[in-house]
Amino acid sequence: MLILADERGLHPSLPHRIVAEREAARDAAAERDRLAAAKLEGALRIWSELGKSAPAQLTVHENTQHTGPNGSLRHVTPPVDLISGRTRRHKAGMGLCETPDRVKPLRLGAAVEGPLVTWSP
């Protein structure tokens, strides 16, 4: 039947169920993209406000050794040695989550633009 329709140049329309499912899938994808863009915009705004109140210019670096479910994990690093709280030391160039005497330091790549956390649609 399909060969005969092709030979005659006929292109029947798709069933309404398939058309409706494709439209619903397009709408769902557009909504996911819109939500992801809104979340990223919120994260960028928070990161910008955090950067204004930080005692030093902080940068974000991706972990080049391990990844998470949404890609490379990101770590904040200070350019100079910092102290938080009473005694917590943060070495320059090391992630804020690392301790100075960590046996196996994180392998961080070059600085990346954007917030610490990213979301994928």
TIZADREN-15987 format. One record per atom (N, C-alpha, C): residue number from 0; atom name; x, y, z. Coordinates in steps of 0.001 Angstrom, whole numbers, m for minus. Each point is the difference from the previous one (the first is absolute). Layout:
BEGIN
(dolum NUM,'CA',(X,Y,Z))
...
//
This chain:
BEGIN
(dolum 0,'N',(817,m1174,0))
(dolum 0,'CA',(m817,1174,0))
(dolum 0,'C',(876,1258,0))
(dolum 1,'N',(1045,2,845))
(dolum 1,'CA',(886,1155,64))
(dolum 1,'C',(771,184,m1306))
(dolum 2,'N',(385,m1108,m622))
(dolum 2,'CA',(738,81,m1271))
(dolum 2,'C',(m906,591,m1082))
(dolum 3,'N',(m1232,m432,m37))
(dolum 3,'CA',(m958,509,m974))
(dolum 3,'C',(m242,1496,200))
(dolum 4,'N',(m153,421,1246))
(dolum 4,'CA',(m192,1423,287))
(dolum 4,'C',(1230,798,m413))
(dolum 5,'N',(1178,m553,229))
(dolum 5,'CA',(1233,695,m384))
(dolum 5,'C',(110,108,m1519))
(dolum 6,'N',(m342,m1066,m705))
(dolum 6,'CA',(55,22,m1468))
(dolum 6,'C',(m954,1032,m588))
(dolum 7,'N',(m1130,225,642))
(dolum 7,'CA',(m990,950,m504))
(dolum 7,'C',(237,1416,534))
(dolum 8,'N',(1022,164,837))
(dolum 8,'CA',(302,1329,526))
(dolum 8,'C',(m963,463,1081))
(dolum 9,'N',(m641,m935,647))
(dolum 9,'CA',(m961,342,1054))
(dolum 9,'C',(736,141,1345))
(dolum 10,'N',(m375,985,731))
(dolum 10,'CA',(580,218,1332))
(dolum 10,'C',(m1146,215,984))
(dolum 11,'N',(m528,m1077,513))
(dolum 11,'CA',(m1139,138,916))
(dolum 11,'C',(428,694,1292))
(dolum 12,'N',(m950,705,591))
(dolum 12,'CA',(304,677,1256))
(dolum 12,'C',(151,m1023,1120))
(dolum 13,'N',(736,401,1013))
(dolum 13,'CA',(220,m893,1135))
(dolum 13,'C',(m1275,m108,826))
(dolum 14,'N',(m160,m1103,704))
(dolum 14,'CA',(m1161,m126,893))
(dolum 14,'C',(33,1090,1075))
(dolum 15,'N',(m1185,436,425))
(dolum 15,'CA',(m108,1084,981))
(dolum 15,'C',(734,m337,1301))
(dolum 16,'N',(m17,m1270,385))
(dolum 16,'CA',(679,m407,1241))
(dolum 16,'C',(1500,297,m86))
(dolum 17,'N',(624,m308,m1123))
(dolum 17,'CA',(1440,229,m165))
(dolum 17,'C',(300,1493,m51))
(dolum 18,'N',(m832,765,m697))
(dolum 18,'CA',(187,1452,m67))
(dolum 18,'C',(m105,600,1405))
(dolum 19,'N',(m988,m440,780))
(dolum 19,'CA',(m187,522,1358))
(dolum 19,'C',(1177,m380,899))
(dolum 20,'N',(505,m1235,m133))
(dolum 20,'CA',(1138,m417,814))
(dolum 20,'C',(1251,809,m337))
(dolum 21,'N',(220,271,m1268))
(dolum 21,'CA',(1168,794,m401))
(dolum 21,'C',(m117,1440,505))
(dolum 22,'N',(m1195,573,m64))
(dolum 22,'CA',(m193,1354,518))
(dolum 22,'C',(225,45,1512))
(dolum 23,'N',(m504,m1017,704))
(dolum 23,'CA',(194,m56,1451))
(dolum 23,'C',(1481,m142,345))
(dolum 24,'N',(732,m794,m773))
(dolum 24,'CA',(1438,m168,242))
(dolum 24,'C',(746,1307,m252))
(dolum 25,'N',(m375,730,m1062))
(dolum 25,'CA',(633,1297,m283))
(dolum 25,'C',(m296,1000,1109))
(dolum 26,'N',(m1259,18,476))
(dolum 26,'CA',(m370,912,1083))
(dolum 26,'C',(760,m336,1286))
(dolum 27,'N',(131,m1298,303))
(dolum 27,'CA',(725,m420,1210))
(dolum 27,'C',(1472,383,m95))
(dolum 28,'N',(597,m177,m1180))
(dolum 28,'CA',(1415,369,m177))
(dolum 28,'C',(184,1509,138))
(dolum 29,'N',(m929,781,m545))
(dolum 29,'CA',(85,1457,123))
(dolum 29,'C',(m125,425,1465))
(dolum 30,'N',(m883,m649,751))
(dolum 30,'CA',(m167,323,1420))
(dolum 30,'C',(1253,m374,790))
(dolum 31,'N',(607,m1160,m296))
(dolum 31,'CA',(1249,m394,672))
(dolum 31,'C',(1098,1013,m284))
(dolum 32,'N',(107,439,m1249))
(dolum 32,'CA',(1018,997,m360))
(dolum 32,'C',(m247,1320,727))
(dolum 33,'N',(m1276,404,101))
(dolum 33,'CA',(m327,1249,686))
(dolum 33,'C',(352,m89,1485))
(dolum 34,'N',(m332,m1120,636))
(dolum 34,'CA',(321,m182,1416))
(dolum 34,'C',(1511,m40,237))
(dolum 35,'N',(722,m681,m882))
(dolum 35,'CA',(1460,m70,139))
(dolum 35,'C',(612,1386,m155))
(dolum 36,'N',(m493,794,m936))
(dolum 36,'CA',(518,1360,m187))
(dolum 36,'C',(m296,859,1224))
(dolum 37,'N',(m1193,m153,592))
(dolum 37,'CA',(m351,769,1194))
(dolum 37,'C',(881,m402,1185))
(dolum 38,'N',(258,m1301,147))
(dolum 38,'CA',(862,m457,1097))
(dolum 38,'C',(1425,506,m183))
(dolum 39,'N',(496,m52,m1224))
(dolum 39,'CA',(1354,485,m264))
(dolum 39,'C',(93,1498,263))
(dolum 40,'N',(m1017,749,m402))
(dolum 40,'CA',(m3,1442,254))
(dolum 40,'C',(10,288,1499))
(dolum 41,'N',(m775,m765,763))
(dolum 41,'CA',(m9,170,1457))
(dolum 41,'C',(1352,m336,612))
(dolum 42,'N',(626,m1072,m477))
(dolum 42,'CA',(1316,m387,510))
(dolum 42,'C',(1044,1055,m338))
(dolum 43,'N',(m72,570,m1199))
(dolum 43,'CA',(942,1068,m380))
(dolum 43,'C',(m191,1236,870))
(dolum 44,'N',(m1246,330,309))
(dolum 44,'CA',(m280,1153,858))
(dolum 44,'C',(560,m228,1412))
(dolum 45,'N',(m216,m1193,546))
(dolum 45,'CA',(521,m324,1337))
(dolum 45,'C',(1522,30,m6))
(dolum 46,'N',(615,m562,m1041))
(dolum 46,'CA',(1459,m18,m100))
(dolum 46,'C',(551,1425,m68))
(dolum 47,'N',(m670,866,m730))
(dolum 47,'CA',(430,1390,m118))
(dolum 47,'C',(m64,701,1349))
(dolum 48,'N',(m1093,m220,739))
(dolum 48,'CA',(m143,617,1323))
(dolum 48,'C',(1033,m557,979))
(dolum 49,'N',(272,m1284,m91))
(dolum 49,'CA',(1008,m615,865))
(dolum 49,'C',(1380,583,m275))
(dolum 50,'N',(305,178,m1273))
(dolum 50,'CA',(1300,546,m371))
(dolum 50,'C',(222,1410,523))
(dolum 51,'N',(m1072,783,99))
(dolum 51,'CA',(117,1374,503))
(dolum 51,'C',(336,29,1487))
(dolum 52,'N',(m479,m1002,755))
(dolum 52,'CA',(214,7,1445))
(dolum 52,'C',(1206,m831,439))
(dolum 53,'N',(659,m676,m916))
(dolum 53,'CA',(1146,m849,363))
(dolum 53,'C',(1226,864,323))
(dolum 54,'N',(853,m464,915))
(dolum 54,'CA',(1192,775,353))
(dolum 54,'C',(1065,6,m1105))
(dolum 55,'N',(m112,m894,m939))
(dolum 55,'CA',(947,m73,m1132))
(dolum 55,'C',(m774,m429,m1226))
(dolum 56,'N',(574,236,m1164))
(dolum 56,'CA',(m645,m407,m1250))
(dolum 56,'C',(41,m1518,m116))
(dolum 57,'N',(m1150,m650,70))
(dolum 57,'CA',(m67,m1454,m75))
(dolum 57,'C',(m198,m425,m1447))
(dolum 58,'N',(561,m1139,m356))
(dolum 58,'CA',(m189,m550,m1339))
(dolum 58,'C',(m544,m1416,114))
(dolum 59,'N',(m637,m445,m1061))
(dolum 59,'CA',(m570,m1344,m47))
(dolum 59,'C',(836,m838,m966))
(dolum 60,'N',(363,m1202,437))
(dolum 60,'CA',(790,m921,m818))
(dolum 60,'C',(m725,m1341,m59))
(dolum 61,'N',(72,m649,m1151))
(dolum 61,'CA',(m597,m1322,m133))
(dolum 61,'C',(992,m1070,432))
(dolum 62,'N',(m517,m1024,641))
(dolum 62,'CA',(801,m1146,396))
(dolum 62,'C',(279,m811,m1255))
(dolum 63,'N',(1256,m194,m332))
(dolum 63,'CA',(351,m715,m1232))
(dolum 63,'C',(103,m1504,205))
(dolum 64,'N',(m94,m454,1235))
(dolum 64,'CA',(159,m1429,259))
(dolum 64,'C',(m1341,m715,145))
(dolum 65,'N',(m967,613,645))
(dolum 65,'CA',(m1285,m651,259))
(dolum 65,'C',(m1141,860,m513))
(dolum 66,'N',(m1083,m645,m351))
(dolum 66,'CA',(m1191,714,m427))
(dolum 66,'C',(m1193,m464,804))
(dolum 67,'N',(m1034,814,13))
(dolum 67,'CA',(m1241,m350,662))
(dolum 67,'C',(m1064,m317,m1036))
(dolum 68,'N',(m1247,m152,429))
(dolum 68,'CA',(m1066,m354,m944))
(dolum 68,'C',(m282,1099,m1028))
(dolum 69,'N',(347,1243,300))
(dolum 69,'CA',(m239,1114,m925))
(dolum 69,'C',(1288,526,m608))
(dolum 70,'N',(1042,m809,m44))
(dolum 70,'CA',(1263,430,m584))
(dolum 70,'C',(1056,200,1073))
(dolum 71,'N',(1026,757,m351))
(dolum 71,'CA',(1101,237,934))
(dolum 71,'C',(m475,752,1236))
(dolum 72,'N',(514,m429,1134))
(dolum 72,'CA',(m281,723,1235))
(dolum 72,'C',(835,1273,14))
(dolum 73,'N',(m535,1048,561))
(dolum 73,'CA',(694,1282,37))
(dolum 73,'C',(382,345,1430))
(dolum 74,'N',(1146,674,137))
(dolum 74,'CA',(513,363,1318))
(dolum 74,'C',(426,1462,0))
(dolum 75,'N',(m262,671,1100))
(dolum 75,'CA',(396,1400,166))
(dolum 75,'C',(1409,33,562))
(dolum 76,'N',(851,839,m578))
(dolum 76,'CA',(1370,131,487))
(dolum 76,'C',(333,1471,224))
(dolum 77,'N',(700,299,1086))
(dolum 77,'CA',(453,1368,230))
(dolum 77,'C',(1398,209,m603))
(dolum 78,'N',(342,1235,m378))
(dolum 78,'CA',(1332,269,m545))
(dolum 78,'C',(1065,163,1086))
(dolum 79,'N',(m436,220,1234))
(dolum 79,'CA',(916,191,1130))
(dolum 79,'C',(m446,m889,1153))
(dolum 80,'N',(884,m241,951))
(dolum 80,'CA',(m370,m779,1176))
(dolum 80,'C',(m1083,745,786))
(dolum 81,'N',(m1022,m744,433))
(dolum 81,'CA',(m1097,586,769))
(dolum 81,'C',(m232,m803,1261))
(dolum 82,'N',(m653,616,955))
(dolum 82,'CA',(m421,m683,1225))
(dolum 82,'C',(m1493,254,160))
(dolum 83,'N',(m757,m1074,224))
(dolum 83,'CA',(m1425,155,268))
(dolum 83,'C',(m274,m528,1398))
(dolum 84,'N',(m988,573,636))
(dolum 84,'CA',(m269,m386,1376))
(dolum 84,'C',(1174,415,875))
(dolum 85,'N',(322,m812,963))
(dolum 85,'CA',(1125,330,883))
(dolum 85,'C',(1322,m562,m510))
(dolum 86,'N',(m46,m1227,m519))
(dolum 86,'CA',(1265,m655,m325))
(dolum 86,'C',(41,m677,m1359))
(dolum 87,'N',(m1065,m7,m743))
(dolum 87,'CA',(m8,m722,m1287))
(dolum 87,'C',(833,755,m1021))
(dolum 88,'N',(1084,m640,m486))
(dolum 88,'CA',(889,617,m986))
(dolum 88,'C',(m343,m485,m1396))
(dolum 89,'N',(47,913,m954))
(dolum 89,'CA',(m229,m322,m1396))
(dolum 89,'C',(1220,466,m782))
(dolum 90,'N',(735,m938,m566))
(dolum 90,'CA',(1210,336,m761))
(dolum 90,'C',(m379,583,m1359))
(dolum 91,'N',(827,905,m474))
(dolum 91,'CA',(m206,598,m1320))
(dolum 91,'C',(32,m1079,m1076))
(dolum 92,'N',(m952,52,m923))
(dolum 92,'CA',(m31,m951,m1102))
(dolum 92,'C',(m630,m1341,321))
(dolum 93,'N',(m322,m250,1248))
(dolum 93,'CA',(m663,m1247,384))
(dolum 93,'C',(m1489,273,180))
(dolum 94,'N',(m829,m1013,m217))
(dolum 94,'CA',(m1431,154,198))
(dolum 94,'C',(m310,343,1449))
(dolum 95,'N',(m1026,811,212))
(dolum 95,'CA',(m380,360,1364))
(dolum 95,'C',(m428,m1224,805))
(dolum 96,'N',(m420,m1058,m679))
(dolum 96,'CA',(m424,m1211,698))
(dolum 96,'C',(1181,m870,434))
(dolum 97,'N',(1194,298,m489))
(dolum 97,'CA',(1178,m810,334))
(dolum 97,'C',(656,472,1291))
(dolum 98,'N',(603,m940,698))
(dolum 98,'CA',(820,362,1150))
(dolum 98,'C',(1447,105,m473))
(dolum 99,'N',(801,870,615))
(dolum 99,'CA',(1387,189,m457))
(dolum 99,'C',(845,m1268,55))
(dolum 100,'N',(m312,m918,920))
(dolum 100,'CA',(807,m1214,127))
(dolum 100,'C',(m627,m1199,m717))
(dolum 101,'N',(m863,255,m969))
(dolum 101,'CA',(m630,m1078,m757))
(dolum 101,'C',(1069,m817,m719))
(dolum 102,'N',(m94,m1323,100))
(dolum 102,'CA',(1013,m885,m571))
(dolum 102,'C',(m37,54,m1532))
(dolum 103,'N',(m1181,m32,m570))
(dolum 103,'CA',(m137,m6,m1453))
(dolum 103,'C',(m773,1253,m421))
(dolum 104,'N',(707,1063,m363))
(dolum 104,'CA',(m695,1244,m351))
(dolum 104,'C',(m874,m155,m1240))
(dolum 105,'N',(m1010,854,m97))
(dolum 105,'CA',(m860,m1,m1175))
(dolum 105,'C',(799,398,m1229))
(dolum 106,'N',(m353,m569,m1124))
(dolum 106,'CA',(609,408,m1274))
(dolum 106,'C',(m964,971,m661))
(dolum 107,'N',(337,1269,85))
(dolum 107,'CA',(m879,1032,m528))
(dolum 107,'C',(526,530,m1322))
(dolum 108,'N',(m917,253,m914))
(dolum 108,'CA',(362,545,m1302))
(dolum 108,'C',(60,1518,44))
(dolum 109,'N',(m14,603,m1159))
(dolum 109,'CA',(38,1458,m99))
(dolum 109,'C',(m1304,582,529))
(dolum 110,'N',(41,1276,332))
(dolum 110,'CA',(m1190,685,504))
(dolum 110,'C',(m1087,5,m1066))
(dolum 111,'N',(m1239,m159,441))
(dolum 111,'CA',(m1143,25,m904))
(dolum 111,'C',(m908,1159,391))
(dolum 112,'N',(m750,494,m969))
(dolum 112,'CA',(m968,1051,263))
(dolum 112,'C',(m1271,m628,544))
(dolum 113,'N',(m714,760,787))
(dolum 113,'CA',(m1309,m467,435))
(dolum 113,'C',(m27,m396,1454))
(dolum 114,'N',(m1158,m493,418))
(dolum 114,'CA',(m209,m328,1415))
(dolum 114,'C',(653,m1317,393))
(dolum 115,'N',(m10,m230,1280))
(dolum 115,'CA',(550,m1235,545))
(dolum 115,'C',(m831,m1195,m438))
(dolum 116,'N',(m1303,164,m25))
(dolum 116,'CA',(m902,m1097,m344))
(dolum 116,'C',(m653,281,m1335))
(dolum 117,'N',(m104,m1020,m832))
(dolum 117,'CA',(m712,139,m1262))
(dolum 117,'C',(m1070,m1063,m78))
(dolum 118,'N',(m1003,273,m780))
(dolum 118,'CA',(m1078,m964,m192))
(dolum 118,'C',(m102,m321,m1465))
(dolum 119,'N',(m314,m1246,m265))
(dolum 119,'CA',(m219,m390,m1392))
(dolum 119,'C',(m1497,m206,m208))
(dolum 120,'N',(m481,332,m1190))
(dolum 120,'CA',(m1441,m148,m240))
(dolum 120,'C',(m417,m1450,m52))
//
